[in-house]
Amino acid sequence: MGCCENTPPVFVCAMDVIRHSDPEAFAELAFPVYEADPVRHTTALTVLDSILGRGRDDVLMITVLREGAVAGCAFRTPPWPLIASALPVGTHRVVQDFLVGNGIPLGGVLAPREVADPFITLWTEMTGQAPDYTLGLRLHRLGEFTPQTAPGRFRPVEPRDIDLIGEWWAAFEDEESGGLRQIDGQAEARRAMENPMRRFGLWLDEDGTPVSMAGGSAPLSGMSRLGPVYTPKEHRGRGYGSAVTAALTQWALDEGARDVLLYTDVTNPVSNAIYHRIGYRPVLEAVEHRVPDANTLRG
């Protein structure tokens, strides 16, 4: 019987859906699943690590149990979508029954394409909510590293840079989604820069003006993921994005990362070519589907 801390069961099935209120308890069950394939679950690992011990009370965390063993897990940190890389297709219906039955907003789903596409198709059939935004992503892993440079120099971010990082982060999300994905860039930047596992860097032009940024995560289970990477339009085409990405890549390697990863928009040939020159090669196709942040049944 499905259950959720103080929430009535919504279905009877061989699988149980559990909602967790304690990130530490959820992590104890989820981390072994994610660590079994840290490349596939790069987003889940880095985001889950970032919320541990930080007092967020808005995180949705669920595990799916089959005969007492973890058959799947997923979580969501609003306003971001459900990170579902560890939800096998066979768990989709019980998870969605649980979400709908308990009035829990989905917001969207992010996962490898073979997971995310069936998930959103079923969600649309069940609720009538079709995605209003879809972003195709390609996960890349560093092969042979080729350093890059550009006029100017790299420097790590400082507390005085938080407004700039927030402004550029919001611009990155807005541009990537065509205006459909809005975030509080200042809040995201503040949380990230307060996290000792995160690193941000700026590329400065020859006059010392910031012209590009990149973020990254310290190695976790041997994996380090870069992003976001952003260069304002007026500074593009001069190699700044390549240079700042290469600098953060070198940092991840120096920190001991075995696998250095990053996502690109599959429709952006420029960014894909830039990262290819640094040494990144495709690993898998992923997709982010967004739906209105509400959970309403069809009709």
C-alpha positions as CSV (number, residue, x, y, z in Angstrom):
1,M,0.0,0.0,0.0
2,G,1.4,3.4,-1.0
3,C,2.0,5.8,1.9
4,C,3.4,9.2,2.7
5,E,4.3,10.4,6.2
6,N,0.8,11.4,7.5
7,T,-0.7,11.3,4.0
8,P,-3.4,8.8,3.2
9,P,-2.6,6.0,0.8
10,V,-3.8,6.6,-2.8
11,F,-3.3,3.2,-4.4
12,V,-2.8,-0.4,-3.7
13,C,0.1,-1.8,-5.6
14,A,3.2,-4.1,-5.3
15,M,5.2,-0.8,-5.1
16,D,5.0,1.7,-2.2
17,V,5.6,5.4,-2.7
18,I,7.1,7.2,0.3
19,R,7.4,10.9,0.7
20,H,10.2,12.0,2.9
21,S,10.4,15.2,5.0
22,D,14.0,14.6,6.2
23,P,16.7,15.1,3.5
24,E,19.2,13.1,5.4
25,A,16.8,10.1,5.6
26,F,16.0,10.4,1.9
27,A,19.7,10.7,1.0
28,E,20.5,7.5,2.9
29,L,18.2,5.6,0.5
30,A,18.9,7.6,-2.6
31,F,22.6,8.1,-2.6
32,P,23.5,4.4,-3.2
33,V,21.2,4.5,-6.2
34,Y,22.8,7.7,-7.6
35,E,26.3,6.6,-6.8
36,A,25.9,3.4,-8.8
37,D,26.1,5.5,-11.9
38,P,27.3,9.1,-11.0
39,V,27.5,10.2,-14.6
40,R,23.9,9.4,-15.4
41,H,22.8,10.8,-12.1
42,T,25.1,13.9,-12.1
43,T,22.3,16.4,-11.5
44,A,20.7,14.4,-8.8
45,L,23.9,13.9,-6.9
46,T,25.0,17.5,-7.1
47,V,21.6,19.0,-6.2
48,L,20.9,16.6,-3.4
49,D,24.3,17.3,-1.9
50,S,23.6,21.0,-2.1
51,I,20.5,20.8,0.0
52,L,21.7,18.6,2.8
53,G,22.1,20.5,6.1
54,R,20.7,23.7,4.6
55,G,17.2,23.8,6.1
56,R,15.1,23.9,3.0
57,D,11.5,22.8,3.8
58,D,10.1,23.0,0.3
59,V,11.8,20.0,-1.2
60,L,9.7,17.1,-2.6
61,M,11.5,13.8,-2.0
62,I,10.1,10.4,-2.8
63,T,11.3,6.8,-3.0
64,V,9.5,3.9,-4.6
65,L,9.9,0.6,-2.7
66,R,9.2,-2.9,-4.1
67,E,9.2,-5.6,-1.5
68,G,11.2,-3.2,0.8
69,A,13.9,-2.5,-1.7
70,V,14.4,0.9,-3.4
71,A,13.1,0.6,-6.9
72,G,13.3,4.3,-7.8
73,C,13.8,7.7,-6.3
74,A,13.2,11.3,-7.3
75,F,13.1,14.8,-5.8
76,R,12.3,18.4,-6.7
77,T,13.6,21.7,-5.4
78,P,11.1,24.3,-6.6
79,P,11.0,26.1,-9.0
80,W,13.1,23.5,-10.7
81,P,11.5,20.3,-12.2
82,L,11.4,16.8,-10.7
83,I,14.8,15.2,-11.1
84,A,13.8,11.7,-12.3
85,S,16.9,10.0,-13.6
86,A,16.4,7.2,-11.1
87,L,12.7,6.5,-11.8
88,P,12.4,3.5,-14.1
89,V,9.5,3.6,-16.5
90,G,7.8,0.9,-14.6
91,T,7.4,3.2,-11.6
92,H,5.9,6.1,-13.5
93,R,2.3,5.3,-13.0
94,V,2.5,4.7,-9.2
95,V,4.5,7.9,-8.8
96,Q,2.0,9.9,-10.8
97,D,-1.0,8.4,-9.0
98,F,0.7,9.4,-5.8
99,L,1.4,13.0,-6.9
100,V,-2.1,13.5,-8.4
101,G,-3.9,11.8,-5.5
102,N,-2.1,14.0,-2.9
103,G,-2.3,17.3,-4.9
104,I,1.4,17.6,-5.2
105,P,2.6,19.9,-8.1
106,L,4.9,18.4,-10.6
107,G,6.3,21.5,-12.3
108,G,8.2,19.4,-14.8
109,V,10.6,16.6,-15.2
110,L,14.3,16.4,-16.0
111,A,15.8,13.0,-16.9
112,P,17.5,11.0,-19.7
113,R,15.2,11.1,-22.6
114,E,14.1,7.4,-22.3
115,V,12.8,8.3,-18.8
116,A,11.5,11.8,-19.3
117,D,9.5,11.4,-22.5
118,P,7.4,8.4,-21.3
119,F,6.9,10.2,-17.9
120,I,5.5,13.4,-19.5
121,T,3.4,11.5,-22.0
122,L,1.7,9.6,-19.1
123,W,1.3,12.8,-17.1
124,T,-0.5,14.5,-20.0
125,E,-2.8,11.5,-20.4
126,M,-3.6,11.4,-16.7
127,T,-4.0,15.1,-16.0
128,G,-4.5,16.9,-19.3
129,Q,-1.4,19.0,-18.6
130,A,0.9,19.1,-21.6
131,P,4.4,20.6,-21.4
132,D,4.5,24.3,-22.2
133,Y,8.3,24.2,-22.5
134,T,10.7,21.4,-23.6
135,L,14.5,21.6,-23.7
136,G,16.6,18.9,-25.3
137,L,19.9,18.4,-23.5
138,R,23.1,16.6,-24.3
139,L,25.3,15.4,-21.4
140,H,29.1,15.6,-22.2
141,R,32.0,14.0,-20.4
142,L,35.6,15.3,-20.6
143,G,37.9,13.1,-22.6
144,E,41.4,14.4,-23.5
145,F,41.5,17.9,-22.0
146,T,42.7,20.7,-24.3
147,P,43.2,24.0,-22.4
148,Q,41.8,27.2,-24.0
149,T,42.6,30.8,-23.5
150,A,41.5,34.3,-24.6
151,P,42.6,37.9,-24.1
152,G,42.4,38.7,-20.4
153,R,42.5,36.4,-17.4
154,F,40.5,34.2,-15.1
155,R,39.7,34.9,-11.5
156,P,37.4,33.2,-8.9
157,V,34.3,35.1,-7.9
158,E,34.3,37.2,-4.8
159,P,31.4,38.3,-2.6
160,R,31.2,41.6,-4.5
161,D,30.3,39.7,-7.6
162,I,27.1,38.2,-6.3
163,D,24.8,40.8,-8.0
164,L,26.5,40.2,-11.4
165,I,26.4,36.4,-11.1
166,G,22.7,36.6,-10.2
167,E,22.0,38.9,-13.1
168,W,23.8,36.7,-15.6
169,W,22.3,33.5,-14.2
170,A,18.8,34.8,-14.7
171,A,19.7,36.0,-18.2
172,F,21.1,32.5,-19.0
173,E,17.9,30.8,-17.9
174,D,15.7,33.3,-19.7
175,E,17.7,33.0,-22.9
176,E,17.9,29.2,-22.8
177,S,14.1,28.8,-22.3
178,G,13.0,31.6,-24.7
179,G,11.6,33.5,-21.8
180,L,9.5,30.7,-20.4
181,R,11.8,29.9,-17.5
182,Q,12.1,32.7,-15.0
183,I,14.3,32.4,-11.8
184,D,15.4,34.6,-9.0
185,G,19.0,34.9,-10.1
186,Q,20.1,36.6,-6.9
187,A,18.7,33.9,-4.7
188,E,20.2,31.2,-6.8
189,A,23.6,32.9,-6.8
190,R,23.5,33.5,-3.1
191,R,22.7,29.8,-2.4
192,A,25.4,28.6,-4.8
193,M,28.1,30.9,-3.5
194,E,27.4,30.0,0.1
195,N,27.8,26.3,-0.8
196,P,31.4,25.2,-0.1
197,M,31.0,22.5,-2.8
198,R,30.4,25.1,-5.5
199,R,32.9,27.2,-7.4
200,F,32.3,30.1,-9.8
201,G,34.8,31.9,-11.9
202,L,34.8,35.0,-14.2
203,W,36.8,35.7,-17.3
204,L,38.0,39.3,-17.3
205,D,39.0,41.1,-20.5
206,E,42.3,43.0,-20.8
207,D,40.7,46.0,-19.1
208,G,39.6,43.9,-16.1
209,T,35.9,43.9,-17.0
210,P,34.0,40.7,-16.4
211,V,32.9,39.2,-19.8
212,S,32.0,35.6,-19.0
213,M,31.2,33.3,-16.1
214,A,31.1,29.6,-15.3
215,G,30.1,27.6,-12.3
216,G,31.0,24.1,-11.2
217,S,30.7,21.6,-8.4
218,A,33.5,20.0,-6.5
219,P,34.0,16.2,-7.1
220,L,31.3,14.0,-5.7
221,S,31.5,10.2,-6.2
222,G,34.4,11.1,-8.6
223,M,32.1,13.3,-10.7
224,S,32.2,17.1,-11.1
225,R,29.6,19.0,-13.2
226,L,30.0,22.4,-14.7
227,G,27.3,25.0,-15.2
228,P,25.9,27.4,-15.8
229,V,28.2,28.9,-18.4
230,Y,27.2,32.3,-19.7
231,T,28.6,35.1,-21.9
232,P,26.6,38.2,-22.5
233,K,25.8,38.7,-26.2
234,E,28.0,41.8,-26.5
235,H,31.0,39.7,-25.5
236,R,30.5,36.6,-27.6
237,G,32.7,35.4,-30.4
238,R,36.0,36.2,-28.7
239,G,36.7,32.9,-26.9
240,Y,35.7,34.1,-23.4
241,G,33.2,31.3,-22.9
242,S,35.8,28.6,-23.9
243,A,38.4,30.1,-21.7
244,V,36.3,30.3,-18.5
245,T,35.0,26.8,-19.1
246,A,38.5,25.5,-19.6
247,A,39.6,27.2,-16.4
248,L,36.8,25.6,-14.4
249,T,37.6,22.3,-16.0
250,Q,41.1,22.5,-14.8
251,W,39.9,23.4,-11.3
252,A,37.7,20.2,-11.3
253,L,40.6,18.1,-12.4
254,D,42.9,19.6,-9.8
255,E,40.3,18.8,-7.2
256,G,40.5,15.2,-8.2
257,A,37.4,14.7,-10.5
258,R,37.5,11.5,-12.5
259,D,34.6,12.5,-14.7
260,V,34.0,16.2,-15.5
261,L,30.6,16.7,-17.1
262,L,28.4,19.4,-18.6
263,Y,25.1,19.8,-20.4
264,T,24.5,21.6,-23.6
265,D,21.4,22.6,-25.5
266,V,21.2,20.1,-28.4
267,T,19.9,22.9,-30.7
268,N,22.9,25.2,-30.0
269,P,25.8,24.3,-32.4
270,V,28.1,27.0,-31.1
271,S,28.2,25.7,-27.5
272,N,28.5,22.1,-28.6
273,A,31.5,23.0,-30.8
274,I,33.1,25.1,-28.1
275,Y,33.0,22.2,-25.6
276,H,34.1,19.7,-28.2
277,R,37.3,21.7,-28.7
278,I,38.0,21.6,-24.9
279,G,37.7,17.8,-25.1
280,Y,34.1,17.1,-24.1
281,R,32.3,14.2,-25.8
282,P,28.5,13.3,-25.8
283,V,27.4,10.6,-23.3
284,L,23.6,10.7,-23.3
285,E,20.6,12.6,-24.4
286,A,18.4,14.2,-21.7
287,V,15.3,16.4,-21.8
288,E,13.6,18.9,-19.5
289,H,9.8,19.1,-19.8
290,R,8.0,21.9,-17.9
291,V,4.3,22.0,-17.1
292,P,2.4,24.7,-15.2
293,D,3.2,24.4,-11.5
294,A,-0.1,23.0,-10.5
295,N,-1.6,19.6,-10.1
296,T,-5.1,19.5,-11.6
297,L,-7.0,16.6,-12.9
298,R,-8.3,16.6,-16.5
299,G,-11.7,18.3,-16.7
